[in-house]
Amino acid sequence: MCINPEAVAAVLQGAGAFLAEVLSPYEMTHRGFREAVSALRHLNEILELEVKRIAHALHDEAGQLLVAVHLALADLNRDLPALHHDRVRHVQELLDQVDVQLRRLSHELRPTILDDLGLVPAIQFLAEGVSKRTNRAITIHSSVKDRLPTTVEIGLYPASSRRH
């Protein structure tokens, strides 16, 4: 059997061209996929920072304003005749409800315990809240001993808890 080196070279050259033609779109697709994943990660980080900012603004800034309104109402209540004290008390009760709702929204958006203590304490805190609301015992067991990277903790924190 006689092997023609020119024929082998032509076949190899053809195979090389075919392989380059096939791999080029694959490499471009793979590179595009990696870039899209990177862009989504960056977008998610920006979104989480904004959620954190809004949650803290709800909790801290709105909370401070509510305290100021409570103090102003208490001051006003001292100057009003006793006949109006029930109406002021009713307004204070409404403000207390607003305070409860703002705290709930703030914690649902981004519980501070998640940032301060980590995933496991945040899930334990969440479970305690659900347990109190449902009168069901909930036990959390975890083998996680140390803090996980922030992005992992945020990703693993139950997203459904942010909707209730």
N, C-alpha and C positions, 0 to 999 in steps of 0.2 A: 504494500500500500504506500503510495507516494503522496506526501502532504505538500501541497502547493503553498509556499510561504506567502505569496501575494494574496491568495484566496483567504488564508487565515487572517491576514492583516485586514482585508476588506471586511470580513465578518466581524472581527473585533472592533473595527472602526464603526461599523453599522450598529453594533451592540452598544458601544460607548455613546453614540449619538442618541440612540433610543433611550438609554438610561438617563442621559442628561435631560432629554425632553420630558421624561416622566418625572424625574426628581425635582426639576425646577418648579413646576406648579405646586408639588407637595411641600417643598421648602418654603415657598411663598405663602401658602396656606398656613403652614405651621407657624411661621414668623408672625403672620397676621393674627392668628389665634393667641399667641403669647402676648402680643401688643394689646389685644382686646382685653385679655385677662388682667394685664397690668393696669390698663385704664380703668377697668371696673373696680379693681382693688383701691385705686387712688380715689375714685368717685365715692366708694363706700366709706373710706376714711374721712373724706370731706363731709359726707352726710352724717356720720356719727359725731363729728365735732360740732356740727350745727345742732343736732338733736341734744347733745350735751349742753350747749350754750342756752338753748331754749328752755330745757328742763331746769337749769340752774337759775335762769331769769325768772321763770314761773315761781320757783321755790323761794329764792332770796329776795328779788326785787318786789314782786307782788306781795310777798309775805310782809316785807317792811312797810309797804303802803297800807296794808290791812291793819297792822299794829298802829300806825299813825291815825287811821280812821277810827279805830276803837278808842284810842286816847282822846281824840277830838270829841267823839260822842259822849264819852264819860264826862269830859269837861262840860259839854253842853247840857248834859243831863243834870248836873249839879245846879245849873242856873235856871232850869225849867221848873215850873210848878209840878207838884207830884202827880197831877192829873195827866201829864204827858209822859211819865216815866215808863208806862207799859208800851207806848209806841216806840220809844227809844230802845227798850229791851227787845222788841220785835225786830227792829233794824239790826241790832247787835247779833241776834240769832241768825238772821239772814247772812250777815257778814261771816259768822262762824261757818255756815254752810259753804259759802264761797271759799273760805280758807281750806276746808276739808277737800273740796273739789280741786282746788289748785294743787294741793299737796298730792292728791291721788294722780292727777295728770302729770305732775312733775316726776313722780316715782315710776309711773308707767312708761314715760318717755325714756328715762334713763335713771334707774335707781342709784342714788349716791353710794349706797353700800357696795354696788358692783365696782365702782371706781376706787372706793376707799379700802375695802377688805377683800374683794375678789369674787370669783364665780360661786364657789361653794357657799360662803356666807349669804350671798345674794339669793341663791336658790333656797337656802334654809329659811331666810326671811320671807320669801315668797310663799313657801310651803306653810309657814306659820300663819300668814294672812289667809290663805285658802282654808286652812284647817279651822281657823276661828269662824270664817264665814259659813262653812259647810258643816261644822260640828263633826268633822271626821279627823281621825288621827292620821297624820302624814309623817313618815320618817324618811330622812335623807341619809344615805350611806355613800361615802366617797373615798376613793383611794388617792385622790389628789391631795398632796401635802403642801405643795408650794404654789405660788401664784403662777398662772399661765400667762403667756403674752397677752397684752390688752386686746389685740384684735381677735384672738382666739376666744377669750372670755366673752367679748361682746357678741361674737358670732354664735357661741354656744348658749348664751343666756336665752331662755325661752321667749321667742318673739311673741307668742300668743299672750304672754303675761302683759305685754305692752298694750293690748287691746281690751283688757277687762278692767 
